[in-house]
Amino acid sequence: MENLLQVLLFIGVLVVVMTPSVGTSSAETPNVGSSAFCLPAIFKGLQVANPNNDNWLTANDEQREFMTAYNLGANADLPLLQDKVAAIATGNQAEINTWFAQHGFPDMKISIPSNGKAVGTVFDLLVDWKVPGRKMSFALRSNNGASLDWYQGVKMSASEGNFVGYKLEGYDYPLLQLDVSQEGWRVYLIEVEVADGDNPKPSDLPICAKGLLARNRTKVDYGDIIFPAVEMATDVDIKWIEGMRVPNFNIDEAVKKVRLRLDDKGARAQSAVAYISKGIKFSPSYSITRPFYVIFTKDGLNFPAFVAISATDTWIKEKQ
């Protein structure tokens, strides 16, 4: 059987729309960078590249841990997301690049060698807040206290019924559930609780989010909430996936990009993948002022479909 050369490219785009309020978290901002991960795009690509459903052979411990953690659950989730994940398999370079452009990824420029083939997937989720938030600005002092930075934010009020706050057992920061119009879907925000230098790996984000959502919770009444508006565009290192293979398909190169946006009207999460063969009673306010998780999930899923961490490097600054 001919050994074909593959390239895996992952590009994620997430757009969410929100607004912040006046209550704030008090701890010093941890040294956490922005990142994101989308399991459905990854596993739909692996599925389409492996039509005979052979077992993927792994080349290192990180790959084995990834497949052990996610393979069964993420594949079981795909039927629940079939209207959100599109896929293509082709040996025509122009065809796949046109397909990516039509699905919102014109920057996916795939090169397919002669006698090669490619598999592409796009995850695309658009949700609207049941009640839009209100745009606002807020200031955040740097850790050394020397400067004051202004950011765009989103404010939501409990009186309008567009969010619910929860206290999680054994966790310092509240879980904020933003209500959306799309049946079965949920968007959660929660600040990151990690020590400096303990930044979660992007591939760990779905497990981190699942663990947070599984904690016992009690409702907390906030009069309003404020969260940063976000615009993220970053590369995520997934070279650890290189070397995975099935008959006729080896992943020899892996690339991932993510984009995230949050604002006052709703949320959009997108992710593209290409595998290429070359061969309380008082209602206080609460403001998010630390890096925070953005979690997209749907009733019945084993893992959240899209998880991001947004830090200050992806918060939208006000123009001075």
Short mmCIF file of the C-alpha atoms (twelve columns), coordinates in Angstrom:
data_MODEL
# 
_entry.id   MODEL 
# 
loop_
_atom_site.group_PDB 
_atom_site.id 
_atom_site.type_symbol 
_atom_site.label_atom_id 
_atom_site.label_alt_id 
_atom_site.label_comp_id 
_atom_site.label_asym_id 
_atom_site.label_seq_id 
_atom_site.Cartn_x 
_atom_site.Cartn_y 
_atom_site.Cartn_z 
_atom_site.pdbx_PDB_model_num 
ATOM 1   C CA . MET A 1   0.000   0.000  0.000  1 
ATOM 2   C CA . GLU A 2   1.573   3.336  -1.044 1 
ATOM 3   C CA . ASN A 3   2.681   5.525  1.870  1 
ATOM 4   C CA . LEU A 4   1.060   8.923  1.279  1 
ATOM 5   C CA . LEU A 5   2.271   12.232 2.684  1 
ATOM 6   C CA . GLN A 6   -0.207  14.206 4.741  1 
ATOM 7   C CA . VAL A 7   -0.408  17.653 6.242  1 
ATOM 8   C CA . LEU A 8   -2.919  18.528 8.962  1 
ATOM 9   C CA . LEU A 9   -3.948  22.153 9.186  1 
ATOM 10  C CA . PHE A 10  -6.370  23.340 11.837 1 
ATOM 11  C CA . ILE A 11  -7.796  26.834 11.782 1 
ATOM 12  C CA . GLY A 12  -10.310 27.804 14.425 1 
ATOM 13  C CA . VAL A 13  -12.447 30.890 14.446 1 
ATOM 14  C CA . LEU A 14  -14.695 31.735 17.358 1 
ATOM 15  C CA . VAL A 15  -16.849 34.836 17.551 1 
ATOM 16  C CA . VAL A 16  -18.778 35.671 20.711 1 
ATOM 17  C CA . VAL A 17  -20.494 38.939 21.656 1 
ATOM 18  C CA . MET A 18  -20.818 40.250 25.269 1 
ATOM 19  C CA . THR A 19  -20.571 43.260 27.800 1 
ATOM 20  C CA . PRO A 20  -18.916 43.849 31.308 1 
ATOM 21  C CA . SER A 21  -20.185 45.480 34.636 1 
ATOM 22  C CA . VAL A 22  -18.662 47.029 37.755 1 
ATOM 23  C CA . GLY A 23  -18.014 44.212 40.290 1 
ATOM 24  C CA . THR A 24  -14.573 42.644 39.831 1 
ATOM 25  C CA . SER A 25  -12.487 39.652 40.744 1 
ATOM 26  C CA . SER A 26  -9.729  40.653 43.099 1 
ATOM 27  C CA . ALA A 27  -6.760  38.314 42.566 1 
ATOM 28  C CA . GLU A 28  -3.728  39.323 40.534 1 
ATOM 29  C CA . THR A 29  -4.027  38.399 36.866 1 
ATOM 30  C CA . PRO A 30  -2.211  35.101 36.208 1 
ATOM 31  C CA . ASN A 31  0.339   34.681 33.450 1 
ATOM 32  C CA . VAL A 32  -2.012  32.830 31.093 1 
ATOM 33  C CA . GLY A 33  -2.029  33.176 27.314 1 
ATOM 34  C CA . SER A 34  -4.984  32.983 24.948 1 
ATOM 35  C CA . SER A 35  -5.708  29.705 23.156 1 
ATOM 36  C CA . ALA A 36  -8.593  27.565 21.902 1 
ATOM 37  C CA . PHE A 37  -9.459  24.024 20.850 1 
ATOM 38  C CA . CYS A 38  -12.312 22.461 18.861 1 
ATOM 39  C CA . LEU A 39  -12.732 18.687 19.076 1 
ATOM 40  C CA . PRO A 40  -15.492 18.252 16.421 1 
ATOM 41  C CA . ALA A 41  -13.360 19.705 13.612 1 
ATOM 42  C CA . ILE A 42  -10.400 17.530 14.598 1 
ATOM 43  C CA . PHE A 43  -12.349 14.279 14.863 1 
ATOM 44  C CA . LYS A 44  -14.518 14.880 11.799 1 
ATOM 45  C CA . GLY A 45  -11.288 15.239 9.837  1 
ATOM 46  C CA . LEU A 46  -9.871  12.050 11.331 1 
ATOM 47  C CA . GLN A 47  -13.135 10.262 10.517 1 
ATOM 48  C CA . VAL A 48  -13.256 11.387 6.870  1 
ATOM 49  C CA . ALA A 49  -9.555  10.593 6.388  1 
ATOM 50  C CA . ASN A 50  -10.187 7.086  7.741  1 
ATOM 51  C CA . PRO A 51  -13.308 5.770  5.928  1 
ATOM 52  C CA . ASN A 52  -12.572 2.151  6.878  1 
ATOM 53  C CA . ASN A 53  -12.598 3.059  10.566 1 
ATOM 54  C CA . ASP A 54  -9.154  1.554  11.189 1 
ATOM 55  C CA . ASN A 55  -7.491  2.180  14.524 1 
ATOM 56  C CA . TRP A 56  -5.215  5.213  14.379 1 
ATOM 57  C CA . LEU A 57  -1.643  4.202  15.136 1 
ATOM 58  C CA . THR A 58  0.120   6.642  17.446 1 
ATOM 59  C CA . ALA A 59  3.797   7.561  17.572 1 
ATOM 60  C CA . ASN A 60  4.210   9.064  21.054 1 
ATOM 61  C CA . ASP A 61  2.678   9.207  24.535 1 
ATOM 62  C CA . GLU A 62  0.975   12.567 23.946 1 
ATOM 63  C CA . GLN A 63  -0.939  11.172 20.982 1 
ATOM 64  C CA . ARG A 64  -1.924  8.071  22.935 1 
ATOM 65  C CA . GLU A 65  -3.136  10.176 25.868 1 
ATOM 66  C CA . PHE A 66  -5.131  12.410 23.505 1 
ATOM 67  C CA . MET A 67  -6.859  9.504  21.754 1 
ATOM 68  C CA . THR A 68  -7.513  7.687  25.051 1 
ATOM 69  C CA . ALA A 69  -9.092  10.809 26.536 1 
ATOM 70  C CA . TYR A 70  -11.218 11.891 23.572 1 
ATOM 71  C CA . ASN A 71  -11.618 9.270  20.834 1 
ATOM 72  C CA . LEU A 72  -14.786 7.523  22.030 1 
ATOM 73  C CA . GLY A 73  -16.564 10.573 23.414 1 
ATOM 74  C CA . ALA A 74  -15.684 13.008 20.633 1 
ATOM 75  C CA . ASN A 75  -16.706 10.553 17.897 1 
ATOM 76  C CA . ALA A 76  -19.972 9.861  19.731 1 
ATOM 77  C CA . ASP A 77  -20.640 13.621 19.768 1 
ATOM 78  C CA . LEU A 78  -20.355 14.032 15.982 1 
ATOM 79  C CA . PRO A 79  -23.932 12.884 15.140 1 
ATOM 80  C CA . LEU A 80  -25.275 15.575 17.496 1 
ATOM 81  C CA . LEU A 81  -23.239 18.181 15.601 1 
ATOM 82  C CA . GLN A 82  -23.799 17.034 12.031 1 
ATOM 83  C CA . ASP A 83  -25.471 20.314 11.053 1 
ATOM 84  C CA . LYS A 84  -22.467 22.250 12.392 1 
ATOM 85  C CA . VAL A 85  -19.591 20.313 10.778 1 
ATOM 86  C CA . ALA A 86  -19.041 20.204 7.015  1 
ATOM 87  C CA . ALA A 87  -16.409 18.077 5.292  1 
ATOM 88  C CA . ILE A 88  -14.768 17.573 1.911  1 
ATOM 89  C CA . ALA A 89  -12.396 14.944 0.491  1 
ATOM 90  C CA . THR A 90  -10.624 15.732 -2.757 1 
ATOM 91  C CA . GLY A 91  -7.377  15.527 -4.668 1 
ATOM 92  C CA . ASN A 92  -8.047  18.858 -6.393 1 
ATOM 93  C CA . GLN A 93  -6.153  21.752 -4.826 1 
ATOM 94  C CA . ALA A 94  -8.331  24.477 -6.346 1 
ATOM 95  C CA . GLU A 95  -11.483 22.687 -5.213 1 
ATOM 96  C CA . ILE A 96  -10.517 22.468 -1.546 1 
ATOM 97  C CA . ASN A 97  -9.244  26.059 -1.421 1 
ATOM 98  C CA . THR A 98  -12.482 27.286 -3.008 1 
ATOM 99  C CA . TRP A 99  -14.446 25.166 -0.531 1 
ATOM 100 C CA . PHE A 100 -12.607 26.665 2.447  1 
ATOM 101 C CA . ALA A 101 -13.177 30.184 1.089  1 
ATOM 102 C CA . GLN A 102 -16.893 29.488 0.671  1 
ATOM 103 C CA . HIS A 103 -17.006 28.317 4.300  1 
ATOM 104 C CA . GLY A 104 -15.376 31.469 5.636  1 
ATOM 105 C CA . PHE A 105 -11.690 30.498 5.503  1 
ATOM 106 C CA . PRO A 106 -10.175 32.208 2.430  1 
ATOM 107 C CA . ASP A 107 -6.790  32.183 4.196  1 
ATOM 108 C CA . MET A 108 -6.651  28.373 4.060  1 
ATOM 109 C CA . LYS A 109 -4.267  27.919 1.141  1 
ATOM 110 C CA . ILE A 110 -3.751  24.167 0.768  1 
ATOM 111 C CA . SER A 111 -1.110  22.663 -1.513 1 
ATOM 112 C CA . ILE A 112 -1.780  19.114 -2.729 1 
ATOM 113 C CA . PRO A 113 1.030   17.244 -4.509 1 
ATOM 114 C CA . SER A 114 0.383   15.200 -7.628 1 
ATOM 115 C CA . ASN A 115 -1.376  11.940 -6.750 1 
ATOM 116 C CA . GLY A 116 -2.147  13.470 -3.361 1 
ATOM 117 C CA . LYS A 117 -5.458  13.996 -1.597 1 
ATOM 118 C CA . ALA A 118 -6.894  16.234 1.076  1 
ATOM 119 C CA . VAL A 119 -9.663  16.144 3.656  1 
ATOM 120 C CA . GLY A 120 -11.105 19.380 4.982  1 
ATOM 121 C CA . THR A 121 -13.606 20.085 7.765  1 
ATOM 122 C CA . VAL A 122 -15.258 23.254 9.052  1 
ATOM 123 C CA . PHE A 123 -17.131 23.610 12.331 1 
ATOM 124 C CA . ASP A 124 -19.456 26.626 12.316 1 
ATOM 125 C CA . LEU A 125 -21.752 27.601 15.201 1 
ATOM 126 C CA . LEU A 126 -23.640 30.885 15.394 1 
ATOM 127 C CA . VAL A 127 -25.678 31.729 18.489 1 
ATOM 128 C CA . ASP A 128 -27.588 34.854 19.520 1 
ATOM 129 C CA . TRP A 129 -28.022 36.085 23.069 1 
ATOM 130 C CA . LYS A 130 -31.684 35.941 24.031 1 
ATOM 131 C CA . VAL A 131 -31.289 39.533 25.171 1 
ATOM 132 C CA . PRO A 132 -28.387 41.520 23.684 1 
ATOM 133 C CA . GLY A 133 -25.917 43.083 26.059 1 
ATOM 134 C CA . ARG A 134 -24.842 46.707 26.107 1 
ATOM 135 C CA . LYS A 135 -21.471 47.975 24.931 1 
ATOM 136 C CA . MET A 136 -19.338 49.766 27.487 1 
ATOM 137 C CA . SER A 137 -15.739 50.546 28.429 1 
ATOM 138 C CA . PHE A 138 -13.800 49.471 31.503 1 
ATOM 139 C CA . ALA A 139 -10.308 50.049 32.866 1 
ATOM 140 C CA . LEU A 140 -7.864  47.475 34.182 1 
ATOM 141 C CA . ARG A 141 -4.659  48.361 36.017 1 
ATOM 142 C CA . SER A 142 -1.587  46.380 35.039 1 
ATOM 143 C CA . ASN A 143 -0.079  43.949 37.556 1 
ATOM 144 C CA . ASN A 144 2.686   46.404 38.472 1 
ATOM 145 C CA . GLY A 145 0.099   49.142 38.908 1 
ATOM 146 C CA . ALA A 146 2.033   51.535 36.685 1 
ATOM 147 C CA . SER A 147 -0.570  51.935 33.951 1 
ATOM 148 C CA . LEU A 148 -4.295  51.890 33.373 1 
ATOM 149 C CA . ASP A 149 -5.547  50.176 30.199 1 
ATOM 150 C CA . TRP A 150 -9.030  50.738 28.769 1 
ATOM 151 C CA . TYR A 151 -10.931 47.895 27.091 1 
ATOM 152 C CA . GLN A 152 -14.221 47.423 25.283 1 
ATOM 153 C CA . GLY A 153 -16.703 45.392 27.273 1 
ATOM 154 C CA . VAL A 154 -20.240 44.040 27.406 1 
ATOM 155 C CA . LYS A 155 -22.725 44.510 30.221 1 
ATOM 156 C CA . MET A 156 -25.700 42.250 30.907 1 
ATOM 157 C CA . SER A 157 -28.377 42.840 33.546 1 
ATOM 158 C CA . ALA A 158 -30.223 40.180 35.535 1 
ATOM 159 C CA . SER A 159 -33.423 42.189 35.231 1 
ATOM 160 C CA . GLU A 160 -33.402 41.393 31.513 1 
ATOM 161 C CA . GLY A 161 -33.018 37.659 32.164 1 
ATOM 162 C CA . ASN A 162 -30.084 36.956 29.858 1 
ATOM 163 C CA . PHE A 163 -27.645 35.234 32.234 1 
ATOM 164 C CA . VAL A 164 -27.435 33.035 35.328 1 
ATOM 165 C CA . GLY A 165 -24.554 33.018 37.835 1 
ATOM 166 C CA . TYR A 166 -23.370 29.980 39.816 1 
ATOM 167 C CA . LYS A 167 -20.882 29.306 42.600 1 
ATOM 168 C CA . LEU A 168 -18.910 26.136 41.876 1 
ATOM 169 C CA . GLU A 169 -17.834 23.816 44.650 1 
ATOM 170 C CA . GLY A 170 -14.108 24.210 45.334 1 
ATOM 171 C CA . TYR A 171 -13.557 27.003 42.786 1 
ATOM 172 C CA . ASP A 172 -12.869 30.665 43.510 1 
ATOM 173 C CA . TYR A 173 -14.644 32.278 40.562 1 
ATOM 174 C CA . PRO A 174 -18.306 32.182 39.475 1 
ATOM 175 C CA . LEU A 175 -19.624 30.341 36.434 1 
ATOM 176 C CA . LEU A 176 -21.686 32.641 34.201 1 
ATOM 177 C CA . GLN A 177 -24.212 31.015 31.857 1 
ATOM 178 C CA . LEU A 178 -25.283 33.245 28.970 1 
ATOM 179 C CA . ASP A 179 -28.682 32.330 27.578 1 
ATOM 180 C CA . VAL A 180 -28.897 31.881 23.798 1 
ATOM 181 C CA . SER A 181 -31.795 31.564 21.367 1 
ATOM 182 C CA . GLN A 182 -30.562 28.297 19.815 1 
ATOM 183 C CA . GLU A 183 -32.244 25.336 21.530 1 
ATOM 184 C CA . GLY A 184 -29.962 23.064 23.541 1 
ATOM 185 C CA . TRP A 185 -26.854 25.250 23.304 1 
ATOM 186 C CA . ARG A 186 -25.112 26.956 26.237 1 
ATOM 187 C CA . VAL A 187 -22.286 29.487 26.421 1 
ATOM 188 C CA . TYR A 188 -20.367 29.720 29.699 1 
ATOM 189 C CA . LEU A 189 -17.754 32.184 30.931 1 
ATOM 190 C CA . ILE A 190 -15.538 31.501 33.937 1 
ATOM 191 C CA . GLU A 191 -12.235 33.003 34.975 1 
ATOM 192 C CA . VAL A 192 -9.112  30.866 34.907 1 
ATOM 193 C CA . GLU A 193 -7.791  29.644 38.254 1 
ATOM 194 C CA . VAL A 194 -4.168  28.654 37.605 1 
ATOM 195 C CA . ALA A 195 -0.804  29.654 39.024 1 
ATOM 196 C CA . ASP A 196 1.723   31.557 36.945 1 
ATOM 197 C CA . GLY A 197 3.351   29.220 34.455 1 
ATOM 198 C CA . ASP A 198 0.554   26.649 34.757 1 
ATOM 199 C CA . ASN A 199 -1.076  27.481 31.427 1 
ATOM 200 C CA . PRO A 200 -3.309  24.593 30.229 1 
ATOM 201 C CA . LYS A 201 -2.331  22.961 26.931 1 
ATOM 202 C CA . PRO A 202 -4.880  23.741 24.190 1 
ATOM 203 C CA . SER A 203 -5.709  20.034 23.833 1 
ATOM 204 C CA . ASP A 204 -6.514  19.908 27.567 1 
ATOM 205 C CA . LEU A 205 -9.118  22.683 27.352 1 
ATOM 206 C CA . PRO A 206 -12.134 20.402 26.616 1 
ATOM 207 C CA . ILE A 207 -11.311 18.229 29.653 1 
ATOM 208 C CA . CYS A 208 -10.751 21.323 31.819 1 
ATOM 209 C CA . ALA A 209 -14.099 22.748 30.714 1 
ATOM 210 C CA . LYS A 210 -15.905 19.447 31.199 1 
ATOM 211 C CA . GLY A 211 -14.509 19.195 34.724 1 
ATOM 212 C CA . LEU A 212 -15.666 22.706 35.596 1 
ATOM 213 C CA . LEU A 213 -19.177 22.109 34.266 1 
ATOM 214 C CA . ALA A 214 -19.408 18.840 36.233 1 
ATOM 215 C CA . ARG A 215 -18.778 20.491 39.617 1 
ATOM 216 C CA . ASN A 216 -21.633 20.915 42.058 1 
ATOM 217 C CA . ARG A 217 -23.053 24.406 41.742 1 
ATOM 218 C CA . THR A 218 -25.375 26.754 43.592 1 
ATOM 219 C CA . LYS A 219 -27.084 29.749 42.058 1 
ATOM 220 C CA . VAL A 220 -25.703 33.202 42.841 1 
ATOM 221 C CA . ASP A 221 -27.692 36.356 42.100 1 
ATOM 222 C CA . TYR A 222 -25.785 39.137 40.376 1 
ATOM 223 C CA . GLY A 223 -27.524 42.352 39.402 1 
ATOM 224 C CA . ASP A 224 -25.374 42.598 36.315 1 
ATOM 225 C CA . ILE A 225 -22.149 41.249 34.838 1 
ATOM 226 C CA . ILE A 226 -19.386 42.741 32.720 1 
ATOM 227 C CA . PHE A 227 -16.984 40.827 30.507 1 
ATOM 228 C CA . PRO A 228 -14.372 41.917 27.955 1 
ATOM 229 C CA . ALA A 229 -15.047 42.089 24.237 1 
ATOM 230 C CA . VAL A 230 -12.552 39.743 22.567 1 
ATOM 231 C CA . GLU A 231 -10.850 39.463 19.220 1 
ATOM 232 C CA . MET A 232 -8.388  36.570 19.002 1 
ATOM 233 C CA . ALA A 233 -6.174  35.487 16.126 1 
ATOM 234 C CA . THR A 234 -3.362  33.162 17.101 1 
ATOM 235 C CA . ASP A 235 -1.465  30.028 16.117 1 
ATOM 236 C CA . VAL A 236 -1.713  26.949 18.328 1 
ATOM 237 C CA . ASP A 237 1.101   24.405 18.297 1 
ATOM 238 C CA . ILE A 238 -0.275  20.922 17.522 1 
ATOM 239 C CA . LYS A 239 2.918   19.406 16.139 1 
ATOM 240 C CA . TRP A 240 2.476   16.671 18.741 1 
ATOM 241 C CA . ILE A 241 -0.158  15.082 16.457 1 
ATOM 242 C CA . GLU A 242 2.365   14.510 13.670 1 
ATOM 243 C CA . GLY A 243 3.092   10.840 13.032 1 
ATOM 244 C CA . MET A 244 -0.398  9.460  13.616 1 
ATOM 245 C CA . ARG A 245 -1.379  7.133  10.791 1 
ATOM 246 C CA . VAL A 246 -3.806  4.655  9.324  1 
ATOM 247 C CA . PRO A 247 -3.412  2.698  6.067  1 
ATOM 248 C CA . ASN A 248 -2.985  5.234  3.229  1 
ATOM 249 C CA . PHE A 249 -2.900  8.255  5.540  1 
ATOM 250 C CA . ASN A 250 -0.003  9.580  7.660  1 
ATOM 251 C CA . ILE A 251 -0.140  12.942 9.421  1 
ATOM 252 C CA . ASP A 252 3.310   14.333 8.689  1 
ATOM 253 C CA . GLU A 253 2.638   17.986 9.429  1 
ATOM 254 C CA . ALA A 254 0.108   19.657 11.718 1 
ATOM 255 C CA . VAL A 255 -0.836  23.340 11.853 1 
ATOM 256 C CA . LYS A 256 -3.607  25.064 13.792 1 
ATOM 257 C CA . LYS A 257 -4.889  28.637 13.877 1 
ATOM 258 C CA . VAL A 258 -7.705  30.010 16.028 1 
ATOM 259 C CA . ARG A 259 -9.761  33.175 15.974 1 
ATOM 260 C CA . LEU A 260 -12.230 34.312 18.627 1 
ATOM 261 C CA . ARG A 261 -14.554 37.269 18.910 1 
ATOM 262 C CA . LEU A 262 -16.948 38.225 21.729 1 
ATOM 263 C CA . ASP A 263 -19.437 41.091 21.597 1 
ATOM 264 C CA . ASP A 264 -22.853 42.284 22.722 1 
ATOM 265 C CA . LYS A 265 -25.183 40.487 20.289 1 
ATOM 266 C CA . GLY A 266 -24.228 36.808 20.222 1 
ATOM 267 C CA . ALA A 267 -21.478 34.331 19.498 1 
ATOM 268 C CA . ARG A 268 -19.974 32.523 16.546 1 
ATOM 269 C CA . ALA A 269 -17.555 29.622 16.824 1 
ATOM 270 C CA . GLN A 270 -15.793 28.307 13.716 1 
ATOM 271 C CA . SER A 271 -12.989 25.841 13.175 1 
ATOM 272 C CA . ALA A 272 -11.434 24.482 9.996  1 
ATOM 273 C CA . VAL A 273 -9.232  21.415 9.610  1 
ATOM 274 C CA . ALA A 274 -7.422  20.079 6.560  1 
ATOM 275 C CA . TYR A 275 -5.595  16.766 6.302  1 
ATOM 276 C CA . ILE A 276 -3.466  16.714 3.175  1 
ATOM 277 C CA . SER A 277 -1.914  13.606 1.625  1 
ATOM 278 C CA . LYS A 278 1.077   14.417 -0.629 1 
ATOM 279 C CA . GLY A 279 1.633   11.228 -1.229 1 
ATOM 280 C CA . ILE A 280 -26.765 35.471 47.071 1 
ATOM 281 C CA . LYS A 281 -30.106 37.644 48.081 1 
ATOM 282 C CA . PHE A 282 -28.177 40.864 47.658 1 
ATOM 283 C CA . SER A 283 -27.540 41.174 43.935 1 
ATOM 284 C CA . PRO A 284 -24.026 42.571 43.428 1 
ATOM 285 C CA . SER A 285 -22.386 43.258 40.098 1 
ATOM 286 C CA . TYR A 286 -19.587 41.037 38.811 1 
ATOM 287 C CA . SER A 287 -16.880 41.934 36.322 1 
ATOM 288 C CA . ILE A 288 -14.472 39.543 34.654 1 
ATOM 289 C CA . THR A 289 -10.993 41.057 34.925 1 
ATOM 290 C CA . ARG A 290 -8.799  37.952 34.567 1 
ATOM 291 C CA . PRO A 291 -8.183  35.485 31.716 1 
ATOM 292 C CA . PHE A 292 -11.362 33.462 31.289 1 
ATOM 293 C CA . TYR A 293 -12.748 30.352 29.632 1 
ATOM 294 C CA . VAL A 294 -15.334 30.658 26.855 1 
ATOM 295 C CA . ILE A 295 -17.185 27.335 26.618 1 
ATOM 296 C CA . PHE A 296 -19.636 26.292 23.878 1 
ATOM 297 C CA . THR A 297 -21.578 23.129 24.653 1 
ATOM 298 C CA . LYS A 298 -24.848 21.458 23.724 1 
ATOM 299 C CA . ASP A 299 -27.143 19.201 25.706 1 
ATOM 300 C CA . GLY A 300 -26.046 15.560 25.337 1 
ATOM 301 C CA . LEU A 301 -22.413 16.154 24.319 1 
ATOM 302 C CA . ASN A 302 -19.629 14.245 26.049 1 
ATOM 303 C CA . PHE A 303 -17.249 17.200 25.644 1 
ATOM 304 C CA . PRO A 304 -17.807 20.912 24.996 1 
ATOM 305 C CA . ALA A 305 -17.649 21.532 21.252 1 
ATOM 306 C CA . PHE A 306 -15.397 24.583 21.414 1 
ATOM 307 C CA . VAL A 307 -13.347 25.912 24.347 1 
ATOM 308 C CA . ALA A 308 -11.146 28.998 24.467 1 
ATOM 309 C CA . ILE A 309 -9.126  30.925 27.019 1 
ATOM 310 C CA . SER A 310 -9.150  34.671 26.407 1 
ATOM 311 C CA . ALA A 311 -6.427  36.713 28.115 1 
ATOM 312 C CA . THR A 312 -5.776  40.454 27.935 1 
ATOM 313 C CA . ASP A 313 -3.737  40.043 24.736 1 
ATOM 314 C CA . THR A 314 -7.001  39.288 22.898 1 
ATOM 315 C CA . TRP A 315 -9.261  41.802 24.670 1 
ATOM 316 C CA . ILE A 316 -10.264 44.701 22.425 1 
ATOM 317 C CA . LYS A 317 -8.621  47.922 23.607 1 
ATOM 318 C CA . GLU A 318 -10.387 51.229 23.416 1 
ATOM 319 C CA . LYS A 319 -8.832  53.699 20.986 1 
ATOM 320 C CA . GLN A 320 -7.166  56.500 22.896 1 
# 
